[in-house]
Amino acid sequence: MELDLPADIGSAEFEALRAAEARRATELASEGFLVRLWRPPAGGWRNIGLWRAADEAELQHALSSLPLWPWITATVTALNPHGNDPLARP
């Protein structure tokens, strides 16, 4: 996910959006949608997230609830279980 805000958003509005984004991310994590979140070393307003959803529609609903979503470009890659996943072993 990469954030690209328009230049006319003021710093106060941006800080309010960031705070709202953090609150919503916490809610999505507690609901089981947002599993992990990383920031690549190159920095900037980019992140890599691991999300869980029953289907594409449910994921879209969760992502679009983020306050910064209108300015986010996201690439979604669906994942399938792997037979050698150490956490899936009994």
ABEGO torsion letter per residue (X at the ends): XBBBBBAABBAAAAAAAAAAAAAAAAAAAAAGABABBBBBAAEEBBBBBBBBBABAAAAAAAAAABAAAAABBBBBBBBBBBAABAAABX
